[in-house]
Amino acid sequence: MINRVIHFVLIVWVLLLLPSFLFAATIEEAVPTLTADQISQLRNGDLVKGASFSDDVTQLVPRDTIAATYVHSTLRKPESFTVVSLLYVPYPEHMKNMSESQRQVEIFNTMRSISTQEGITYISHRAGNKPKELIEKSWYIESEKGRRSIPDPVSSTVPQTAEYYVFQRDSSFGSNRYSHSYQTNNSEIFLEVKNLETMRVFSIFKAVDKEMLAIAMSTYQLEDGLLLTAMATIEGRDPTVKVLGISVDLPSSFTRRTTALGEWFVEQLNR
């Protein structure tokens, strides 16, 4: 009888700890489809990236995640393309001794600190491959049609889902409103950003129709750091747009855009 009780207690203990065992993953375990060179790139702090019209971008996303499901769904959309970037981010010192749930709160609040995106830069081809300000204005708004700014939200827990509205003015596409939709679980926080207005180059020429751009960011906790996946999907548009004799390469433009957002997130997380 005593042995049965001990056996039962051990089973319960293992089941309680199982999520922790599943969470404690390395890069190799989380994304087994990566090559040795790609893993080396990530360990060195470099981006691994691809575009759906030339690469199998499903190979760049952690398996069995919200992000993986999302990427597979985007690839089924007709007349669309998806760019994906993957980055490994070691935990900053102040996060190393946190529990998984404490880190989730820290990451969630960092991802939502939208006002701190003002002034971030990206590498502009038109500016001679030099840094150029990307986001000039950035704040939360109360509703889809709103414009008045409200403070960045701060939480002590992480909900399973959440939705916000954001106003941003950037140097490429002018002023636009966006929806920010979150899905979370114990180890992942997934954000999808959709444009609620038509995006225009030089604020005049249509580049992306309303709700035809989706930028997504996913953080996935490993045992010693985060995997940050950034994605952009554009529907109903060829990869290249010509405006006043200037060719705008949308995959390149949005890869540089998601790269800038990834760099912003890492900088904020390390503060």
C-alpha positions as CSV (number, residue, x, y, z in Angstrom):
1,M,0.0,0.0,0.0
2,I,2.8,2.4,0.9
3,N,4.6,1.6,-2.3
4,R,1.4,2.5,-4.3
5,V,1.1,5.8,-2.5
6,I,4.8,6.6,-3.2
7,H,4.3,5.6,-6.8
8,F,1.2,7.9,-7.1
9,V,3.0,10.8,-5.5
10,L,5.9,10.4,-7.9
11,I,3.6,10.4,-10.9
12,V,1.8,13.6,-9.7
13,W,5.2,15.2,-9.1
14,V,6.4,14.4,-12.6
15,L,3.2,15.7,-14.2
16,L,3.5,18.9,-12.2
17,L,7.1,19.4,-13.4
18,L,6.5,18.2,-17.0
19,P,5.8,21.8,-18.3
20,S,9.1,22.9,-16.9
21,F,10.9,20.0,-18.6
22,L,9.2,20.8,-21.9
23,F,10.1,24.5,-21.6
24,A,13.8,23.9,-20.9
25,A,14.8,23.7,-24.6
26,T,17.9,24.6,-26.5
27,I,17.8,26.2,-29.9
28,E,18.5,22.8,-31.5
29,E,15.5,21.2,-29.7
30,A,13.2,24.2,-30.4
31,V,14.0,24.4,-34.1
32,P,15.5,21.1,-35.2
33,T,15.2,22.0,-38.9
34,L,18.0,24.6,-38.6
35,T,21.4,23.8,-40.0
36,A,24.6,23.9,-37.9
37,D,25.6,27.1,-39.7
38,Q,22.3,28.8,-38.9
39,I,22.6,27.8,-35.2
40,S,26.1,29.2,-35.1
41,Q,24.7,32.4,-36.6
42,L,22.1,32.7,-33.9
43,R,24.6,32.0,-31.1
44,N,26.8,34.8,-32.5
45,G,23.9,37.2,-32.3
46,D,23.1,37.3,-36.1
47,L,19.7,37.1,-37.8
48,V,18.7,34.0,-39.8
49,K,16.1,35.0,-42.4
50,G,14.2,33.9,-45.4
51,A,11.4,34.8,-47.8
52,S,8.6,32.4,-48.9
53,F,9.1,32.8,-52.6
54,S,12.7,31.6,-52.4
55,D,13.0,29.6,-49.1
56,D,11.0,27.2,-46.9
57,V,10.4,29.7,-44.1
58,T,8.6,27.0,-42.0
59,Q,12.1,25.7,-41.2
60,L,13.0,28.9,-39.4
61,V,10.2,28.9,-36.8
62,P,10.1,27.0,-33.4
63,R,8.0,23.9,-33.8
64,D,4.7,23.3,-32.1
65,T,4.3,27.0,-31.4
66,I,1.6,29.6,-32.1
67,A,4.1,31.2,-34.6
68,A,4.5,27.9,-36.5
69,T,0.7,27.6,-36.9
70,Y,0.6,31.2,-38.0
71,V,3.3,30.8,-40.7
72,H,1.7,27.7,-42.1
73,S,-1.6,29.6,-42.4
74,T,0.0,32.6,-44.2
75,L,1.6,30.3,-46.8
76,R,-1.9,29.1,-47.8
77,K,-3.0,32.6,-48.7
78,P,-3.1,33.2,-52.5
79,E,-1.0,36.0,-54.1
80,S,0.9,36.7,-50.9
81,F,4.5,36.4,-49.6
82,T,6.0,36.1,-46.1
83,V,9.4,37.1,-44.8
84,V,10.7,35.6,-41.6
85,S,13.6,36.5,-39.3
86,L,14.8,34.5,-36.4
87,L,17.0,35.9,-33.6
88,Y,18.4,34.4,-30.4
89,V,18.4,36.7,-27.4
90,P,20.3,35.6,-24.2
91,Y,18.4,36.5,-21.0
92,P,19.7,39.8,-19.6
93,E,21.2,39.5,-16.1
94,H,18.1,40.7,-14.3
95,M,16.0,38.0,-15.9
96,K,18.3,35.0,-15.3
97,N,16.9,34.1,-11.9
98,M,13.3,34.8,-12.7
99,S,10.8,32.0,-13.0
100,E,9.2,31.3,-16.4
101,S,6.0,33.1,-15.4
102,Q,8.0,36.2,-14.1
103,R,9.9,36.4,-17.4
104,Q,6.6,36.2,-19.3
105,V,5.3,39.3,-17.5
106,E,8.6,41.1,-18.2
107,I,8.5,40.2,-21.9
108,F,4.8,41.0,-22.2
109,N,5.2,44.5,-20.7
110,T,8.3,45.1,-22.9
111,M,6.5,44.1,-26.1
112,R,3.7,46.6,-25.2
113,S,6.0,49.6,-24.5
114,I,4.9,51.1,-27.9
115,S,5.7,54.7,-27.0
116,T,9.4,53.8,-26.8
117,Q,9.4,52.9,-30.5
118,E,9.5,56.6,-31.3
119,G,12.9,57.4,-32.9
120,I,14.0,53.9,-33.8
121,T,16.0,53.6,-37.0
122,Y,16.4,51.2,-39.9
123,I,18.9,50.8,-42.7
124,S,17.5,52.8,-45.6
125,H,18.6,52.0,-49.2
126,R,17.3,55.3,-50.4
127,A,19.5,57.0,-47.9
128,G,22.6,55.2,-49.1
129,N,22.3,52.2,-46.8
130,K,22.6,54.5,-43.8
131,P,20.4,54.5,-40.6
132,K,17.3,56.6,-41.0
133,E,14.5,57.3,-38.5
134,L,11.7,54.7,-39.1
135,I,9.0,55.6,-36.5
136,E,8.4,59.2,-35.8
137,K,5.2,58.9,-33.6
138,S,3.9,56.0,-31.7
139,W,1.2,55.6,-29.1
140,Y,-1.9,53.6,-28.0
141,I,-5.3,54.8,-28.9
142,E,-8.7,54.0,-27.2
143,S,-10.4,52.6,-30.3
144,E,-9.9,51.7,-33.9
145,K,-10.9,55.2,-35.0
146,G,-9.2,57.1,-32.2
147,R,-6.1,59.3,-32.3
148,R,-5.7,60.6,-28.8
149,S,-2.8,59.0,-27.0
150,I,-3.2,56.8,-23.9
151,P,-0.3,55.4,-21.8
152,D,1.4,52.1,-22.5
153,P,-0.3,49.3,-20.5
154,V,1.5,47.6,-17.7
155,S,0.4,44.3,-16.2
156,S,1.3,42.0,-13.3
157,T,0.0,38.9,-15.1
158,V,-0.2,37.7,-18.8
159,P,-3.6,37.0,-20.2
160,Q,-4.2,34.3,-22.8
161,T,-5.4,36.9,-25.3
162,A,-5.5,40.7,-25.5
163,E,-6.1,43.3,-28.2
164,Y,-5.1,47.0,-28.5
165,Y,-5.1,49.8,-31.1
166,V,-2.0,51.8,-32.0
167,F,-1.3,54.9,-34.0
168,Q,2.1,55.3,-35.7
169,R,3.6,57.7,-38.1
170,D,6.7,56.3,-40.0
171,S,9.0,57.7,-42.6
172,S,8.0,55.2,-45.3
173,F,4.2,55.0,-45.1
174,G,3.1,58.1,-43.1
175,S,0.4,57.9,-40.4
176,N,-1.6,54.7,-39.9
177,R,-3.6,52.9,-37.3
178,Y,-3.0,49.3,-36.4
179,S,-4.5,46.5,-34.4
180,H,-2.3,44.6,-32.0
181,S,-3.6,41.1,-31.1
182,Y,-1.8,38.9,-28.5
183,Q,-2.0,35.1,-27.9
184,T,0.0,33.6,-25.1
185,N,0.9,30.4,-23.3
186,N,3.4,29.4,-20.6
187,S,6.5,29.9,-22.8
188,E,5.3,31.9,-25.9
189,I,3.9,35.4,-26.5
190,F,2.7,36.0,-30.0
191,L,1.7,39.4,-31.4
192,E,0.0,40.0,-34.7
193,V,-0.1,43.6,-36.1
194,K,-2.5,44.5,-38.9
195,N,-2.9,47.7,-40.8
196,L,-6.3,49.3,-40.4
197,E,-5.8,51.8,-43.2
198,T,-4.3,51.7,-46.7
199,M,-0.5,52.2,-46.5
200,R,0.9,54.6,-49.0
201,V,4.5,55.3,-50.1
202,F,5.3,59.0,-49.6
203,S,1.8,59.2,-48.1
204,I,0.4,59.3,-51.7
205,F,0.9,56.1,-53.7
206,K,-0.9,53.0,-52.5
207,A,1.5,50.2,-51.4
208,V,-0.6,47.9,-49.2
209,D,-4.4,47.8,-49.0
210,K,-6.2,47.9,-45.7
211,E,-5.7,44.7,-43.6
212,M,-3.4,43.2,-46.3
213,L,-0.3,43.6,-44.2
214,A,0.3,41.5,-41.1
215,I,3.5,41.9,-39.1
216,A,3.9,39.3,-36.3
217,M,6.4,38.9,-33.5
218,S,6.8,35.8,-31.3
219,T,9.0,35.3,-28.2
220,Y,9.7,31.7,-27.1
221,Q,11.5,31.0,-23.8
222,L,14.4,28.6,-23.9
223,E,16.5,27.5,-20.9
224,D,19.1,30.3,-21.4
225,G,17.4,32.9,-23.6
226,L,14.6,33.8,-26.0
227,L,13.9,32.9,-29.6
228,L,12.5,36.0,-31.3
229,T,10.7,35.3,-34.5
230,A,9.6,38.3,-36.6
231,M,7.4,37.9,-39.7
232,A,5.7,40.0,-42.3
233,T,3.0,38.9,-44.7
234,I,1.6,41.0,-47.6
235,E,-1.4,39.9,-49.6
236,G,-2.5,40.9,-53.1
237,R,0.7,42.7,-54.0
238,D,3.7,41.8,-56.1
239,P,7.0,42.0,-54.2
240,T,8.1,45.1,-56.1
241,V,6.2,48.4,-56.3
242,K,7.3,51.1,-58.7
243,V,6.7,54.7,-57.7
244,L,7.9,57.7,-59.7
245,G,10.6,55.6,-61.3
246,I,11.8,54.2,-58.0
247,S,11.4,50.5,-57.3
248,V,10.4,49.7,-53.7
249,D,11.3,46.1,-52.8
250,L,8.6,45.2,-50.3
251,P,10.2,42.0,-48.9
252,S,13.5,43.9,-48.3
253,S,11.6,46.9,-46.9
254,F,9.6,44.8,-44.4
255,T,12.5,42.6,-43.5
256,R,14.5,45.7,-42.5
257,R,11.3,46.9,-40.7
258,T,11.0,43.7,-38.6
259,T,14.7,43.8,-38.0
260,A,14.4,47.3,-36.6
261,L,11.5,46.2,-34.3
262,G,13.6,43.2,-33.1
263,E,16.5,45.4,-32.3
264,W,14.2,47.8,-30.4
265,F,12.7,44.9,-28.4
266,V,16.2,43.6,-27.4
267,E,17.3,47.1,-26.4
268,Q,14.2,47.6,-24.2
269,L,14.5,44.1,-22.7
270,N,18.1,44.8,-21.6
271,R,17.3,48.1,-19.9
